[in-house]
């Protein structure tokens, strides 16, 4: 089944614009559910050495005079015999000692706890570092694509990447999923994957553009549309292969990487969509302006 992608670009732009605006509203209204990596708090890893229910762990914390938020307790480790608890506040030495005592009382087989605390200063530094990591990666992509192709391709690709990253952020904000360092790793992975697929399409467009004498917008649309369909099988097969691996990790990889793999799933789907339906049509709109200027110059000379 083949249809005109580029000529229907306004519909794809409208869809992406709607999703982006909706995501922006969600982020502004609800914000992100930041984990201890990006705000002060404690992450407690408890080797219980036995099966457990979250209510049992919560009971031990209550006896120690500590409050746990909703969804703060997750299972990890072999046979889910390890509890990971995320708190929005930092533990003192006295609280940690009392917690160890209560854990030992409720879970006699427990092998002890490991507490990792992030203070506000470190949390702020990690937030800034995460933002810089995404910006530097984007800048590197712009420079590479500009040198390898042209600046129009570079900017179109970055717009598509920002589209992908923002969709993932919006989904996490809407579902109230914890945003932590693995989430940033997932976003950077998505950026790398998405630009790879986009560059393959751009390369085909460039090769077809070299051997043609495009003079009108209609001819440019037909050329880019043909290039997209020439790479369509490759794009679909690639994303399906990666999605299969990500789905396996999501269901069988364990709770510690659950959010990471979920971000990958959303980002991979968004990345495949933006590479085909957003990046190339944006380039067409931009490039068509150059064609119009060229025709006007020739007409004025004549």
VENLINMO-V915428 format. One line per field, one symbol per residue. ss: DSSP state (H for helix, E for strand, L for the rest). A space follows every 10 residues. Layout:
ss->???
This chain:
ss->LLLLLHHHHH HHHHHHHHHH HHHHHHHHHH LLEELLLLLL EEEEEEELLL LLLHHHHHHH HHHLLLLLLL LLEEEELHHH LEEEEEELLL LLHHHHHHHH HHHHHHLLLL LLEEEEEELH HHHHHHHHHH HHHHHHHHHH HHHHHHHHLL HHHHHHHHHH HHHHHHHHHH HHHHHLLEEL HHHHHHHHHH HHHHHHHHHH HHHHHHHHHH LLLLLLHHHH HHHHHHHHHH HHHHHHHHHH HHHHHHHHHH HHLLHHHHHH HHHHHHHHHH HHHHHHHHHH HHHHHHHHHH HHHHHHHHHH HL
